Amino acid sequence: QVQLVESGGGLVQAGGSLRLSCVASGSIFSIGAMGWYRQAPGKQRELVAGITSGGSTNYAGSVKGRFTISRDNAKNTVYLQMNSLKPEDTAVYYCKGPLGVPAGMGYWGQGTQVTVSS
């Protein structure tokens, strides 16, 4: 069983930046593709960014050009650099792996709150 622990969330003003980290208790390389989801109050959880074991990335249209996902397989860590933050980015952010499996499968972190004030 792998545990994922997110950190780096907080309160930031619009236009600011945050860097989220997701540390796994096991090998993320063996897990495969990893991703960051977010869930805002009253909304469904959505995939924000994903990254394969080889480093290929994809992003939701709403964050493309502002967010960057990366991974360090040696450190079993996945990052989400968030720049030019907007109030609509306010949500709980979750790390998950692997991608491409039903939501009830794979590993989820406990989430980290990101709040962007206007």
ABEGO torsion letter per residue (X at the ends): XBBBBBBGBEBBBBGBBBBBBBBBABBAAAAEBBBBBBBBBGBBBBBABBBBAAGBBBBBAAABGABBBBBBAAAGBBBBBBBGBBAAABBBBBBBOBBGBBAABEBBBAEBBBBBBX
